[in-house]
Amino acid sequence: MFDFIPPVSATRPDTQGSLPQSEEFLRALRATGQDPLVLERMNNTVVLRQRLWGRLDVAMVNRARFEKPLRLLEILQEEGLRRTPVILSPEAPTPELAQHGALPLMGPASIARLDLSSSPERRRAALHQKWRNRLKHGESQGLRLTRQTMPFDANHWLFAADQAQQSERGYRSWPLALTLAYGQANKGMAKLFQAFEGKDPVAAILVLRHGREASYHIAHTTQRGKALSAHNLLLWEAMSWLSAQGCKSLDLGVINTEDAPGLARFKLGTGAQLHRLGGTWLFWPPMGRLLTPLARLDRRMMGA
């Protein structure tokens, strides 16, 4: 087990663009028939709109960066969302939201972000020793690695394995239709990396590129793949290829040391740094007078 947790970055990630706020994600949403709102006056912030239980309209702003929270809330109301509950999940801690009537719903999580701008030698040196040992082990197993544009095949073994894992562990990720739409709407931006022992697949990683960034989207390793350290080898291959393509960073997703400590250690072992997100807030103007006192009570938990 890794015996360290890297420090959380205290700076706002001004040079990174999150997947949910990317042009590529916007194209995927539209390809599935959705009609998100785009706030051109707020750096083209993407606002999702959904109807819950067939009657309640809800808007969501996921992992957006905004230096002027009040201006964002004003624009949302000007765009016709004055009576619509808005769920806000900022890319960075934004405790000022409490001053403007937003109610904190969930404290900030942290993601692991891996810098890909350094040389292969420096990236390898930044690996945790145990992770590096697993990589060396994987490199000695004679595995065949492949890279391809994600196939438009809902029955691909990786998707089937991911769906089964979601059911087993009780969580939900993207709808498969949205993942497939991402690949179709953004040619060459969804890359599938696979490791084979002979003809048998033992590990796979699906990476989504967006601008000069990338996100670790779906991954699965069989029991045999774990014994062969295939996941380490495949992620190293993906990191190296993305870096060669000019990607600046790889978002490895949320770190959950309580429910998924093994996966957290795996992600942090790459040398990735923790970046704290901004938590989840509810902004609903019709309930503003009631929500503001509650927001002030809880704003400490939403800080940096």
C-alpha positions as MATLAB code, in Angstrom:
seq = 'MFDFIPPVSATRPDTQGSLPQSEEFLRALRATGQDPLVLERMNNTVVLRQRLWGRLDVAMVNRARFEKPLRLLEILQEEGLRRTPVILSPEAPTPELAQHGALPLMGPASIARLDLSSSPERRRAALHQKWRNRLKHGESQGLRLTRQTMPFDANHWLFAADQAQQSERGYRSWPLALTLAYGQANKGMAKLFQAFEGKDPVAAILVLRHGREASYHIAHTTQRGKALSAHNLLLWEAMSWLSAQGCKSLDLGVINTEDAPGLARFKLGTGAQLHRLGGTWLFWPPMGRLLTPLARLDRRMMGA';
ca = [
       0.000    0.000    0.000;
       1.140    3.541   -0.710;
       1.786    5.438    2.486;
       1.397    8.970    1.226;
      -1.186   11.445    0.035;
       0.184   14.311   -2.081;
      -0.678   17.862   -1.062;
      -3.780   19.477   -2.488;
      -3.028   22.264   -4.925;
      -4.015   25.603   -3.427;
      -4.200   27.388   -6.771;
      -7.126   27.584   -9.113;
      -6.550   25.336  -12.172;
      -6.571   28.237  -14.617;
      -4.678   26.375  -17.334;
      -6.880   23.276  -17.316;
     -10.221   22.764  -19.026;
     -12.600   20.192  -17.560;
     -14.344   17.640  -19.759;
     -17.920   18.723  -18.811;
     -17.149   22.273  -19.965;
     -15.424   21.349  -23.220;
     -16.568   21.914  -26.775;
     -16.206   18.176  -27.341;
     -18.642   17.352  -24.533;
     -21.084   19.931  -25.874;
     -21.016   18.245  -29.288;
     -21.654   14.846  -27.676;
     -24.657   16.199  -25.764;
     -26.162   17.648  -28.914;
     -25.531   14.380  -30.761;
     -27.764   12.619  -28.217;
     -30.566   15.112  -28.760;
     -29.921   17.274  -25.713;
     -30.072   21.058  -25.934;
     -27.754   22.522  -23.292;
     -27.653   26.232  -22.643;
     -24.329   27.921  -23.453;
     -23.567   31.140  -21.576;
     -21.521   33.099  -24.112;
     -21.133   35.983  -21.670;
     -19.555   33.594  -19.165;
     -16.760   32.025  -21.242;
     -19.223   29.673  -22.981;
     -20.153   27.924  -19.746;
     -22.249   24.834  -20.476;
     -25.514   24.507  -18.535;
     -27.309   21.156  -18.648;
     -31.094   21.122  -18.391;
     -33.084   18.101  -17.266;
     -36.604   17.308  -16.152;
     -36.883   15.202  -13.009;
     -39.886   12.981  -12.383;
     -41.431   14.337  -15.574;
     -42.322   17.682  -14.036;
     -39.439   19.508  -12.309;
     -37.001   21.407  -14.523;
     -33.453   21.493  -13.126;
     -30.310   23.141  -14.494;
     -26.760   21.986  -13.743;
     -23.414   23.744  -14.116;
     -20.734   21.104  -13.710;
     -17.029   21.825  -13.155;
     -17.084   25.341  -14.551;
     -14.572   27.998  -13.546;
     -15.985   31.383  -12.678;
     -14.122   34.161  -10.956;
     -17.278   36.228  -10.515;
     -19.960   33.990   -8.952;
     -22.499   36.796   -8.596;
     -22.232   37.601  -12.296;
     -22.832   33.930  -13.154;
     -25.972   33.832  -11.008;
     -27.226   37.051  -12.609;
     -26.686   35.685  -16.120;
     -28.469   32.439  -15.260;
     -31.531   34.428  -14.208;
     -31.332   36.641  -17.290;
     -31.287   33.500  -19.441;
     -34.716   32.442  -18.203;
     -33.743   30.303  -15.194;
     -35.107   32.646  -12.546;
     -37.515   30.020  -11.172;
     -35.423   26.949  -12.014;
     -33.336   25.183   -9.341;
     -29.684   25.299  -10.414;
     -27.112   22.763   -9.197;
     -23.637   24.318   -9.190;
     -20.454   22.211   -8.996;
     -17.519   24.606   -9.451;
     -14.105   23.504  -10.665;
     -12.487   25.156   -7.636;
     -13.600   26.157   -4.119;
     -15.986   29.097   -4.425;
     -17.257   29.859   -0.898;
     -18.483   33.272   -2.104;
     -21.549   31.491   -3.456;
     -22.917   31.420    0.090;
     -23.000   35.212    0.141;
     -25.329   35.217   -2.854;
     -27.930   32.759   -1.597;
     -26.571   29.402   -2.773;
     -27.005   26.501   -0.355;
     -24.144   23.986    0.013;
     -25.323   20.426   -0.565;
     -22.070   18.436   -0.592;
     -18.521   19.247    0.471;
     -15.672   19.448   -2.042;
     -14.194   16.278   -3.489;
     -10.697   16.094   -4.972;
      -9.544   14.814   -8.332;
      -6.137   13.481   -9.361;
      -4.563   15.463  -12.201;
      -1.403   14.218  -13.882;
       0.989   16.637  -15.561;
       1.975   15.328  -18.999;
       4.186   18.228  -20.039;
       7.456   16.846  -18.641;
       9.837   14.391  -20.295;
       9.271   10.608  -20.150;
      12.253   10.333  -17.817;
      10.824   12.833  -15.368;
       7.366   11.267  -15.496;
       8.846    7.849  -14.774;
      10.919    9.238  -11.918;
       7.754   10.793  -10.444;
       6.060    7.390  -10.173;
       5.689    5.963   -6.686;
       8.252    3.203   -6.179;
       5.638    0.452   -5.877;
       3.840    1.730   -8.982;
       7.143    1.780  -10.877;
       7.841   -1.786   -9.791;
       4.449   -2.904  -11.086;
       5.170   -1.146  -14.370;
       8.482   -2.979  -14.721;
       6.699   -6.229  -13.986;
       4.096   -5.509  -16.674;
       6.784   -4.635  -19.198;
       8.345   -8.079  -18.723;
       5.162  -10.095  -19.360;
       5.162  -10.039  -23.157;
       1.751   -8.384  -23.409;
       0.586   -7.032  -26.758;
      -0.663   -3.450  -26.543;
      -2.985   -1.809  -29.052;
      -4.345    1.686  -29.549;
      -7.332    2.558  -31.703;
     -10.122    5.053  -32.084;
     -12.992    3.878  -29.914;
     -15.194    1.505  -31.940;
     -18.883    2.355  -32.220;
     -19.880   -0.960  -30.670;
     -22.181   -1.056  -27.662;
     -21.295   -4.745  -27.217;
     -17.552   -4.195  -26.866;
     -16.185   -6.216  -23.954;
     -14.987   -3.089  -22.100;
     -18.467   -1.567  -22.059;
     -20.020   -4.839  -20.918;
     -17.460   -5.179  -18.123;
     -18.008   -1.566  -17.049;
     -21.788   -1.952  -16.932;
     -21.421   -5.103  -14.840;
     -19.043   -3.330  -12.471;
     -21.416   -0.398  -12.040;
     -24.234   -2.778  -11.121;
     -22.031   -4.727   -8.723;
     -20.672   -1.667   -6.910;
     -23.858    0.394   -7.016;
     -22.753    3.505   -8.852;
     -23.674    5.175  -12.142;
     -21.426    6.734  -14.724;
     -22.142    8.217  -18.126;
     -24.907    6.564  -20.167;
     -23.313    4.340  -22.776;
     -25.148    6.267  -25.500;
     -23.336    9.456  -24.456;
     -19.937    7.750  -24.524;
     -20.620    6.409  -28.015;
     -21.878    9.817  -29.133;
     -18.679   11.436  -27.860;
     -16.622    9.227  -30.147;
     -18.888    9.815  -33.127;
     -19.133   13.583  -32.680;
     -15.393   14.047  -32.009;
     -13.464   12.023  -34.554;
     -10.281   10.530  -33.134;
     -10.758   12.068  -29.674;
     -11.871    8.869  -27.907;
      -8.925    6.470  -27.746;
      -9.115    2.856  -26.649;
      -5.954    1.215  -25.272;
      -5.984   -2.557  -24.794;
      -3.575   -5.183  -23.471;
      -3.728   -8.757  -24.740;
      -2.185  -11.979  -23.543;
      -2.194  -13.933  -26.761;
      -5.698  -13.329  -28.153;
      -7.276  -12.667  -24.773;
      -7.893   -9.064  -23.648;
      -6.745   -8.578  -20.056;
      -7.065   -4.799  -19.640;
      -8.476   -1.763  -21.402;
      -8.555    1.997  -20.853;
     -10.752    4.489  -22.708;
      -9.398    8.029  -22.719;
     -11.342   11.062  -23.932;
      -9.386   13.998  -25.310;
     -10.774   17.531  -25.097;
      -8.701   20.404  -26.354;
      -5.187   19.940  -25.022;
      -6.436   17.962  -22.031;
      -7.573   14.361  -21.583;
      -9.743   12.431  -19.137;
      -9.517    8.832  -17.926;
     -13.049    7.695  -18.734;
     -13.501    3.908  -18.466;
     -11.071    1.170  -17.480;
     -11.233   -2.503  -16.627;
      -8.677   -5.175  -15.792;
      -9.387   -8.887  -15.537;
      -8.026  -10.994  -12.692;
      -5.384  -12.293  -15.075;
      -4.574   -8.729  -16.069;
      -4.055   -7.764  -12.447;
      -1.587  -10.635  -12.024;
       0.309   -9.372  -15.082;
       0.293   -5.699  -13.970;
      -1.483   -4.904  -17.231;
      -3.297   -1.837  -15.907;
      -0.058   -0.096  -14.927;
       1.517   -0.900  -18.277;
      -1.520    0.271  -20.223;
      -1.900    3.544  -18.326;
       1.800    4.262  -18.829;
       1.309    3.644  -22.562;
      -1.681    6.014  -22.595;
       0.232    8.678  -20.658;
       3.168    8.474  -23.047;
       1.008    8.649  -26.165;
      -1.078   11.565  -24.876;
       2.049   13.496  -23.969;
       3.487   12.899  -27.446;
       0.232   14.252  -28.918;
       0.642   17.518  -27.008;
      -1.826   16.909  -24.183;
      -0.882   18.955  -21.124;
      -2.621   16.958  -18.410;
      -4.689   13.854  -17.708;
      -7.676   14.040  -15.369;
      -7.760   10.707  -13.518;
     -11.059   11.432  -11.818;
     -12.280   11.698   -8.248;
     -10.161   10.281   -5.432;
     -12.230    8.282   -2.937;
      -9.994    6.848   -0.220;
     -12.938    5.465    1.779;
     -14.924    3.489   -0.787;
     -12.174    2.789   -3.342;
      -8.788    2.988   -1.575;
      -7.080    0.660   -4.045;
      -8.073    2.775   -7.032;
      -7.068    5.940   -5.173;
      -3.593    4.509   -4.530;
      -3.319    3.441   -8.155;
      -4.146    6.936   -9.439;
      -1.928    8.782   -6.965;
       0.930    6.363   -7.627;
       1.293    7.870  -11.102;
       2.655   11.063   -9.577;
      -0.655   12.877  -10.028;
      -1.494   15.814   -7.778;
      -4.726   16.343   -5.876;
      -6.893   19.273   -6.927;
      -9.854   20.208   -4.791;
     -13.139   20.907   -6.528;
     -15.781   23.319   -5.298;
     -18.429   21.043   -3.850;
     -22.101   21.045   -4.865;
     -24.481   23.954   -4.333;
     -28.163   24.680   -4.889;
     -29.224   28.094   -6.167;
     -32.977   28.677   -6.351;
     -34.051   32.341   -6.379;
     -37.662   31.746   -5.216;
     -36.238   30.197   -2.032;
     -33.448   32.740   -1.647;
     -34.563   34.273    1.663;
     -34.823   30.846    3.266;
     -31.607   29.434    1.807;
     -29.237   32.329    2.537;
     -29.054   31.827    6.361;
     -28.466   28.084    5.862;
     -25.731   28.772    3.317;
     -23.882   31.017    5.750;
     -23.968   28.301    8.408;
     -22.264   25.768    6.137;
     -19.904   27.898    4.072;
     -16.818   26.781    6.012;
     -17.060   23.253    4.657;
     -17.077   24.593    1.087;
     -13.872   26.601    1.376;
     -10.435   25.801   -0.026;
];
